[in-house]
């Protein structure tokens, strides 16, 4: 007599038992956690989100098992109206002169007229109804709020792209057409080698714009250039050329905070993975002369800034 029917029956009971345990665990969770789990589950079927089943399973493990040890701060104000959480970056040893805060639809910029360049950008991806991106603007525009008044032509024949800090795609999806248009201000642009701009950096921008909001509801990003002292320039007295770029991603789930940080060299060839460039926020602060996450309690800020993420999300 064949044992296969019994084997199939055994697997059937195992699956039914696992489903029953999962359903029971789900309904035992507080409402805020059930909402997060529903969001993760529906993200699999969301068009354009580019979320895989392995990512959802990994997220469930990370958010509800590993993150049980994550730093907790429930009094920090979060929400879809905020472009930056945990405080705007503060100069702390920054070597290149005053920094001007520029507020734009969908993003903030810290700008240095001495470098003729933005030194950081902060924006939120997710946390709102996703919009349909409009046509990509065809031209960059001078930002009259800056003394530098950098022109698009300043990059001509330089060998560098006009690289966005706050990216066109994320602003179009989550902040609308006007934010997308204003992402083409020259105050949001840095010299970036074409292989990086069209390769590794672009892939991460797309991931943060589509994949992360589908999985985590909303994330906050701070990114910017890293300059030598003195920096190289596109031409004498012109726009400063970064040596590398930093990227910090911050996520909050029911008061639990986590961060990942990357430091990517200008000459990255585009074939590398983001895992290779993981670093700590502390290491970035030492390179750029800014204090990040100063709005978090010290007991939360310290561990977040000292840690290197175990893997890219």
N, C-alpha and C positions, 0 to 999 in steps of 0.2 A: 504494500500500500504506500502511495506517495506521501511524503511529508510536506510537499509544497503548500497544500491548503492550510496546514497548521502554521507553516512559516509566514504565509501571507496574513493569516489571522493574527499572529503575534505582532507583526509589524503594524497591522491596523489598530490593535489595541494600544500599542506604543504611541502612535500618532495621535489617536483620540485622547490619550492621557496627557500628552504634551500640550495639545491644544487646550484642554480643560484647565491645566495648570496655568497656561498663559492667559486665558480669559479671566480666571480667578485673580491672578496677579494684577491684571489691568484694572479690574473694578475695585481692587483694594487700594489703588493709588489715589492720592488727592486729585481734585479736578484739574489743577494747573498741570500736573504731570500727565493726566489722561489726554489733555489737549495737546501737549507736546508729542505724545506717542501717536495720536491721530494725524498730526501734521507730518511726522516722519513717514507713516504708512501711506498717506495719500500722495506724498512727494514721488513715490515710485511711478505713479500713473500720470504725473503732471508733464504735459508736453513742454519741451524746451528746458526742463530742469536738469536733465542728464544725470539722474541719480540711479545708482545701481543697488541691487539687493544686498550685496556685500557691505556697502557703505551704511545702509540702514541698520543691519545687524551689528556692525562695528559701533555705530553711534549709540544704539541701545545699551551695549555693554559699557561704552565709555561714559555716557551721560548718567547711567543709573547704577553702575557698580564702581568703576574707577573714580568717577567724579564725586563719590561719597566723601572722598578725602580732599576735595577741592576747597580753596579758600571761599568763605561765605561773607557776603556783605549785602544785606537786603535793603539798606537805607539809601543806596545810591539810585538816583532817578534815572530810569531807562524808559524807552518808548519811541514810537515812530516819529515823534516831533524832534528828536535829538539827533544831531549830526556827529556829535562827539560825546562820549561818556568818559567818566573818570578824569575830566579836566583837559583843557587844551595844553599842548606841549609848552613848557616854560624854558626859556634860555637859561642854561646852567653851565657856563663855561663855553658858550658859543663864541667863536673867534672872529666872526665876519660882520660885525656891526649890528645895528638895530634890526628888529624883525617887526614888520607891519602885518597886522591881522586883516585879511580880506574876507568878507562874508559874501557868499554867492548862493544862488538857489541850489540846494542839494549838497554843498560842500564848503569847507573852510580852507583857507590858504595862509600859511606863514610865509611872508615874502621878504627877501633881503635885497635892497637896492645895491648894496655893496657887491653882491655876487651877481646882480642882475638876473635873479633866479628865485623861484620858490624854494623853500627849505623844508617844508612839510605840507602835506594835504591830509585832511580828515573828512571822511564821509561814511554814510551808513548804506548798507545793501540789505534789502528786505524790509520787513516791518510795515508794509503797505500793500495795496493792490498793485500787482505787476501791470505795467503799461506796455503798449506796443511801441517799439522804437520808431521814431520818424527817420527821414533821410539824414544821413550823416552830413553835417555842415561841410562846406567845401573850402572855407577859408578860416584862418586864424585871425584874431583881432588884437590890436594893441590895447592894453589895460591902462587907461588914463589915470587910474588911482595911484599908479607907481611913478616914482621919479625916473626910473630907468627907461620906461617907455620902449621896451624891447619890441623890435619889428620882426615879422615873419621872415623878411629878407636877411636878417642877421644870421640865419642858419644856412643860407644859400651856399652850395658848394663846400660845405664844411665837413661832409662825410658823416654827419650825425642827423638822426631824425628829430623832429619836434615831438618828444615823448610826453604824453599826458601823465600827470600824477593822479588826479581824480579822473577816472576813465569815462569816456563817452558812453560805453555800453551800460555800466551800472547806473549812471545818472539818468540815462534815457529810460531804463526799465523801472526805476524806483522813485524818480523825482520829476520826470516829465520833460516835455520838449524844450522849455526855457532853460532848465538845468543842463540839458544836453548841448544847447547852443552855447551857453556860457562856459562849458568845459573847454571851448576852443579859444579862450582868452590866453594870451601869451604869458600871463602870470601863473598859468597852470602847466607850463611846459618846461622841460629840461632837455639838454642834449643827451641823446641815448643812441647807442650804436644800433643799426638796423637789425642785426642778428638777435639782439636782446629784445628790442622793442616789438619785433614781429614774432618772436619765439617764446622763450620761457616766461617773460614778463606778461605777454599777452595771454598766455594760457592760464596763468594764475588770476589775472583780471577777469577772464571769462568764468573761471571756477567760482570766484567770489560773487560775481554778478548773478549767476544762475543756480549753481549747485548748492552753495552755502545757504542762501535764503530758503530753498526748498527743504533743506535738512534741519536748519537751526532757527528758522523764522527771521532772524535779523542778526547781523554782525556789524561791528564797527572797525574801520580800517584807518590806520595812520601810515603814510608812506612818504618817502622823500629821498633826496640825494645825499651822498657822503662826499665831502670835498677834502682835498689836501690843503695844507697851509704853507705857502700860498697855492691857490688852485691854478690849474691850466685854464686857458681861455680860448674861445672860438677865434678871437683875434685880440690884439692888445686892447685892454680895457673893456673887452666884450663879455659875453655870457660865460660864466664859469662852467667848466666841464667836470662832472662828477667822476670820482674814481669808482664808486659803487652806489648801490641803492639799498635802502632798508624798507622793510614791510612788516607791520605789526597788525595782527588780527585779534580782536577781542570778542568773546562770546559770554553771555550771561544766561543761565538756566536756573530759574527759581532761586535766585540769590547766590548761586554758585558760579564762580568766575574761572575762566581759563583763557590762555593766550598762546599764540604761536608767533614766532619772530624769525625773520630771514634777512640775511645780508648777502646781496648778490653782486658780484663784480661786474664792472662795465663790459669786460671782454668775455663774458659767458657766451659760449658758442651756440646756445639754443637747444642743444641735444640733452643737456643735463636734466636731472629731476630736481624738484624743489627740496627733497630730503637732504640733498648734499649741502644746502646753504642754511640749514637750521642754526639758530644762535639764540642767545638770551636778550631780553630787553636791556638788561644791565650793560651788556657788551655794546649794544647800539648806542645807548646813552653816552658811553665813554667816547665813542667815535664822533658823534654829531654835536655833543654839548647841549642836549636838551633833557629835561626831566619829563618823563611820560607818566601817565596814570596817577598824577599827584592828588587827584580827587578821591582816590580810594583810601580806606583806612590803612595805616601802616602795616597792620597784621595781614592784610590781603595784598597790598602793593608789593611788599618784600618778596614773598614766595613766587608771585606771578612774574616779577622781573628777573629773578635769579634763575628760574627754571628754563631748560631747553625742552621743547615739546618732544615727546617720545616718537612721534611720527607726524607728518603733515595730515591735516584733517581731510 
